Amino acid sequence: MSTMRNAERQSIDLAAGTISYRESGPADGRPVVFVHGFLVDDGLWSDVPERLAAEGFHTFAPTWPLGSHPTPLNAGTELSPGHVAAIVLDFLERLDLRDVVLVGNDTGGAICQFLLDQDSSRIGRLVLTNCDAFEVFPPFPFNLLFRLMRHPGVSRPVMAGMRPAGLRNGPLGFGPLVKRKLGAEETVGWIRPYLDDAAVRRDTAAFLRGWRAGDLAEVSGRLDRFERPVLIAWAPADRFFRISLAHRLVEVFPDARLVEIPDARTFVALDQPAALATHIADFARA
């Protein structure tokens, strides 16, 4: 597993609640903000943020309220993919980040698309790795998991079966999302908040009750309004987010290009952190 170099753990109080994040790099570097997917935390990005920080970028890797967040949101906070996008926007505004390179993966890629639809004024460039797009929101069988986890009383006993690392990282857990073998320590933090904190389960259920599979397809029809550069960095070996989705995204954005990352699956940053960091750095400087 890659080490996370020169990162400082921070937290910020937003209107929705407290968001923790790790920050790296010079304060005057171009900001790069990462948006992970459902039921993972900022560790999903491996040391990609720190690699970019070493190249002079100012990176922010938050843990968003998507099921693995360590601190529950304020009670009564509205949640849905669109509301999480609004939380990301609040994060950018509170830190006054401009000309941001926004990087999304998995469900986080969908959140990035909702964000562009709401307000793209702080986004200078967009990077989408393997992620939801169009009618794939999420792909099978994760759509079944989304429906199950709307009901914490049912889903918690199911998720409790993921406590042993062998099951958690196996073919019925996170295993199919990576090409390499996952370590137990890499994924235990992804399920612990949900299993141990009823308020996190409350937030997760609220997010999933606000999820509608067709909402992303509607947003996708307006992505052509984002005219700034877009990089689609895709692992073609992914069995869930097919390379055809990447080609469709390239076609819908006015200024987009595709790079393929071999020897990786959905969680590209865990499989190929050096390659992904290099592609993002080259794209952000172009």
N, C-alpha and C positions, 0 to 999 in steps of 0.2 A: 504494500500500500504506500502511496506517495505521502510524504510529510508536508505539512502546511507551514510554509516558511514566512516569518515576519508578519504574522497576522495578529491583530489586536481585537479582542472580543468587546463589542460595544452593545448598547441597547438604547432605544429611543422610544419615548412615549408619544404615540400618535392618538388621534381621536378615537380609533377603534380599540386601542390597547398598546401594550408594550411589544415591540419587535426587537429581537436580538439579531446581531449581524457581526460578521468579521470584516475588518477593514484593513487594507494593505496599500502600500505605495505612497508616493509623494502627494502632498495636498494639492499641488498645482498640476498634477497629471490629469489626463482626460478621464472622466469617470466612466467606469464599466460596472453595471448593475446586473446581477444574476437573479433569475426567477426559476426556481426548481418546481418540480411537479408534486403530485399528491402522495402523501404518506412517506415522504423523505424530508431531510433537512439540508442545511447548507453543505454538509459533508458530501452530498451528491456531486459537488463540483471538484472533488479531490483538491489538488493544489493548483488548478488552473488560475484562480484569482491571484495567487502569490507569484506564479510564473509571469503573469502580466504585470504585476507590481514591479517585478525585477526589470521589466522593460520600460518602466516609467509611467505606467497607468495607475490611476487611483481607483481601487476596486472595492466593491461592496457586495458581500454574499450574505444576505439575510436568510433567516428561517421564517418563511411566510406561514400564515395560519391555514395550513393544508393538511392537518392531521397529525403532524409530528412536532408541532410547536411546543416549546417548553413552558411558555407562560400563556394561560388562556386569555382570550380577548375580554373586553369589558362585557358584562352581562347585558343582553339585549342588542348587541351589535348585529346589524344585518349582514348576512353572508350569502354569497353566490359567486360564481366566477367574475361577474362584473363588479361586485363589491370588493373582491380581493384585488382586482385591477385598480380600483379607487384607492385602496390602501397602499399599493405600490406608488401611485401618483402622489399620495400624501407624503410618503417617504422621500420621494424626489424633491418635493416642494419644501419640506421641513429642513432638509439638508442643502437646499438651494443648488441642486445638481442640474447642470445644463449641458446641452450637446452630448447627452448620455449615449453610450453604446449599451443597448439593452440586449441581454442574452437569455434565451428561454429554452427549456427542455421539457418534454413530456407535457403534463398538464400546464406547466409554466409557460410553454409556448402558446397555449390557448390564452392564458392570462395576458401575455404580451399583446396578443391580437385584440383582446377586449380593451386593453389600455390604449392602443393606437386609435381605436374607434371612439374612445371617450375624449382623449386629449394627447396629441402627439407632439406638443410644442417643445417639450424638454428632450425629446429623443432625436439624436443626430444620426444614429445608425442602428440597425436591428440585426441580430444574429439569432437564427432559429436552428437548433439541432433537432434531432428526431422528436416530433411532437404532434399533438392533436392538430387537425386542420380540416376545414370543410365539414363533411358529415361524420368524420371519424373523431368522435368526442364522447368518451374515449373508445378505443378499439375493444372488440371482444377478446377476452372475457372480462375486462376491467369494467365494462358497463354493468355487468352483473354485480361486481363488488361495490360500485357506486350505489346501486339500488339497495343492496344489503346493508351498507353502512349508514343509510338514512335512519336505521333503527338500532341504536346502541345496545339495547337489551338483547338483541339477537346477535349482533356482530361481535360484541365483546368476547363471548365464549369462543367464537370462531377464531378471532384474532389471537386469543390466548394460546391457541395451538401453535402459534409462530414464535413463542418464547424460546424453544430450543433452536440453536443456530442451524442445526442440520435441516430442520423443516423450513425455517425462515429463509435460508439461502438456497433451498433446493428447488426442484422443478415446480412445486406448487406455491413458491414464495417469490423472492426477488431474483432467483437464479436465471430465469430466461431473459432477464433484462440486461444482462452483461455477458460478455464472452469469456472473461476470466473468472476465476474462483473468488468469491467474496469472503472476506474475513468476518468472524463473528462480531468483532468490535465495530466494524463498518456499519452494520445494520441494526444493532440492538437499540440505538437511540431513535430509530425510525418508528419503532412500535411501542417503546416504553411510555412516552407521554399519553398515548391513546389508552393503553391498558391501565395506567396508574392514576389518571386524572379524569374525573367525571366531567369537569368543565371543558377539557380538551375534546372529549367525546361529544359534548353538547355543541361545541363550535363545528366539529367535523360534520355532524348530522345537519346542522344549519346550512353549511356550505353545500352539502349534497342535496338537500331539499330545495335549494335555490338553483341547482343545476338543471338545465334542460338541454337534451342532446341536440336539438335543432338550433339553439341560440348561436353556436359558433358558425354554422353554415350561413346564417344571416349576416354576421359580422364579416365573414370571408368575402361577401359580395361587395364590401366597401373598402377592402384593403388597398385597392388601386388608388385611393386618396393619399396614401403615404408614398411620397415621391423621393424620399431620401434613400441612400444605399441600403441594400439588404443582402446579407450573406446567409445562404441555406447550407449549413454544414451537416451532412447527413451520413449515417452509417448504413450502407445498402444491405448489410446482412441482417438488419433488424426484422424480426418476424411479425412485429405488431404495427409499426409505422413504416409502410412500404416506401420504396424509393419513388414510386409513382406520386405519392403525396408531395415529395420534394419538388418534382417537376411541375406539379400544379401550382405550388407556391411561387416558383420562379416565374411562371406565366402570369400570375395575377398581380404581382408587384411591378410597378413601372421600371424600377432599377434594381434588379436582383440577379445574383449569380449563384451557381451551385458548386460546392466542392464535396467530393465523396471521401469519407474517412474509413479505410478498411480495418479489418480486425476489431470491430466494435459492434455493439448492439444499441439498444435504446439509451442506456446511460453512457453516452459517448465519453463524457469527462472521466468516468471511472476506468474505462478501457484504454483510452488514448489521450491522456491529459496533455502530453507534450504537443501532439499534433493539433489538438483543438486550440491550445493556447497560441501556437504559431499562426494558425489560420486567422484567429481573432485579431492578433497583433498586426498582421500584414493588412488585413481588411480595414482596421481602424486607422492605420497610417496612410492608406492609399488616397 
